[in-house]
Amino acid sequence: MHSPLRRRESAFRMLAALIACYSSIQTIGPTKRLFVGAPQHKQNVQSLLQQHLFQVHSTTASPSTKRGRASDLDLAQEVTGTVTQILDFGAELDLGLDMRGWIAMADFGEKRIGHVSEVAAVGDQVRARVLYVKRNEVVVSIKDRPEFAKRPLSEFTEGDEIDATVQGIGKTRRAGATVIYFDVGAVTHAYALGRGETVLQKGMKVKVKVNEVSRHSISVALLEKQDSMS
């Protein structure tokens, strides 16, 4: 679809063509009195047209504020954002990115609060660190969370065999599929997908192999089960 500015420019160009045609009729038509003043009208409209076209080109030529990409962020990276909306369970932030930011009420600091409005207001600037990146938002935290001190994902390589501890087991939307979460000493949990029931339990020590690692996630495959955490 054409933008409103492009449609506006096209309309003015069409008007210019009509004025030019109108003026030519004035010069060759048999009854010139019917077209008296056409050149003056043409001049006025062309002047107006130039003004509008100048405004259109000036508007379209002005570069819009360039926003960064959330996909380029690293977990635990420090970011600065502006509070844009206060909600019951957190606040939305403008991080200058192509996704909105979100900070949960519990992540505003070490001190427990009853409502975000007690510590923040719309327009406030906050410094936080990236907790994780979802499909439509960047979740950040002001709290000094323990995972921020762990190894960045850039230190893991596909094929690495590493020790892990089972953190939890959940279900996926696919029928019969499960997802197992592991603590591998990284800034975020690793995960593995499986099918059916699993003998793994929370706290078990296992060996896993890194399948894939990106800026925001790490997937692994289970190699062997070791001992259970006491």
Buried (B, 14 or more C-beta within 10 A) or exposed (E): EEEEEEEBBEEBEEBBEEBEEBBEEBEEEEEEEEBEEBBEBBEEBBEEBEEBBEEBEEEEEEEEEEEEEBEEBBBBBEBEBBBBEBEEEBBBBBBBBEBBBBBBBEBBBEEEEEEBEEBBEEEEEBEBBBBBBEEEBBBBBBBEBEBBEBEBBEEBEEEBEBEBBBBBBEEEEEEEEBBBBBBBBBBBBBBBEBEEEEEBEEEBEBBBBBBEBEBBBBBBEBEEBEEEEE
